[in-house]
Amino acid sequence: MKIITLFLALIASGAVALAATPTDSSAPHLEKHNGIKQLYVDGKPFLILGGELGNSAASSAAWMKPIWPQLAARNLNTVIASVTWQMIEPVEGQFDFSSVDDCIIGARTNNLHLVFLWFASWKNGQSSYPPDWVKNDPKRFPWAVDGFGNTMNILSTFGDATRDADAKTFAALMRHIREVDGKDHTVLMMQVENEVGIVGDSRDRSPAANAAYDAPVPKDLMNYLVQHKATLAPELLELWAANGSKTSGTWEEIFGAGKSPTYRLWGPDLTDEKKNIYWKQLNWASDEFFMAWRYSTFINKVVAAGKAEYDIPMYANAWQQQPGCPRPGEYPSGGPVPQVNDIWRCGAPNLDFLSPDLYIAEFDWDCARYTRNGNPLFIPEANTGGGAPGNALIALIKYNGIGYSPFGIERDRPGGRGGFGGRGRQGQGTNDIPATPVAPPPDVFAQTYALLQYLAPVILDNQGKGTMVFLNETRTTHTNTELVLTGEDGKPLAVFQGETTHTNAEPQELKLGDYTLSIKYGVSANGGGGRGGRGGGFGGFGGFGGAVSTYTNVSPLRLVINKSPGSYVFVGGPMTVSFKPNDPAKGKAILSSTVETINQDGQWLPGRWLNGDETAHNTRGDPEGSGFYMRTFGVYGYSVFQRK
Ligand code: DGJ
């Protein structure tokens, strides 16, 4: 369906007449609750369970046609898709929004939301997405220059005409999105540009850039740093102090030496040992700060123009500093990496937040750095595969994130990439006992999102309250040549050959609400697991007990939420929990109820109220007793109270 059809459809439904104003309060926006910002859509908080498409996917409606329903079937609620300057303004001033409309229709008809990526002046540092009329006019739209005098494939931030043309087109795009979507809110947010920064040198060395670099640091920035000294990123503060905490001077006078123009990046002197040092510190800070100021102030104007047309949340994302690209220029210099977030906050106050593209192993550490100073956490890009479910929980539960979105989602094959595929052999992801050991691996990612969709209202209600704990996993790999899956009668049902991976975790005690919870993971040594394969759809994680009781096997998806006094929701298993009152004077812990959640046809649904034989008549929670047993992976609600 092209733009005219979309307009006709909207006119028929009355949507055009009702189209939102640029600052319509019903538009998606951020709202602060319990000290953290959440995304509000149609009056309610919304948790983005997303996936980012590969860069070129959204350019073809035909190519996307079979993809949309697949993404919906994997329980995504939001797709992150590109809109390119090249496609929407092939001739200056003449807009073609058909690719945008195709995306909106594709998402909307599959009950999906969208976050659009504005691939315009820059994408991964480079400038491959501007239309030819921009690329072919270097006088009007100048290019950055490296230390050897080479023109880079990067538009210079010193092109005011570039900024204004980008902003004008972005404004037209936002106006169009408001006109076609201001009522439906399929489009939730905008990412402005993509992973900006200079790659190939540590800064732009064009004549205009050199002149600005040798001039005093702009007053606005210095005033901001002075006023926000108490909350600045420790890396920035330390470096500033190490150079004498000056409040005026050139970039190098205040922040130290930059890189020599002809020093070659990624040179042979960049040993592994040096990489390991460089990637966790500031290097050539003057160059990076200078570029951060240039990019942030440029993007601030683009954002302002867009928001004047349709004010929905907008953010900028960053390629992270990491061992393979440890210094600015090896990763894009000037992008919103954590050590320069303060410069971005000053330079681009119109942005709602800054986001990491988070592929590094130190996922948790980087989330912590991106939540400094109240920055809401949204992960637009991350790895697919085995780590994705656990990382989703770190972002959404531990760091109260507004959304999570692995990259290249349409290329991700259930269980095919990453560590969970192998585990699938232990169960089938259904409620049936497997007949043969060979079976397709479970789609753990889709199941995680199903679970998160089910729990989203509780998660959103608890974000920021300190009432949710993500139970970190530790992993070890065992090589087993034979595993026996047993039935309830203890007789072997299936024998699995080959290598299997198990996730193990240490017992854990945590104080949450009025109780201290003792949690033991896995299956107890004296059995008690018994029935294999149930696992509520997470068949790969269930199914141990009886004859294989020496193995522990727990899901990486483990969390506990203290919903209200005495009311706890657990996700995980197999595990055992007992509750010890923090105030023994009020009596001992008594189990009021246990409610399970079951998975049917991929949906998480309310399950049984467990009592009687299933919970030893609610006596098992006695701290001296064995504790409540979550036999397989699942969702369990426990209510406890105290009685003398
Ligand atoms: C990060 C970029 O932002 C994405 O657009 C994509 O190019 C990926 N890298 C590729 O891994």
Residues whose N, C-alpha, C, O or C-beta is under 5 A from the ligand:
A	BS01	DGJ	E195
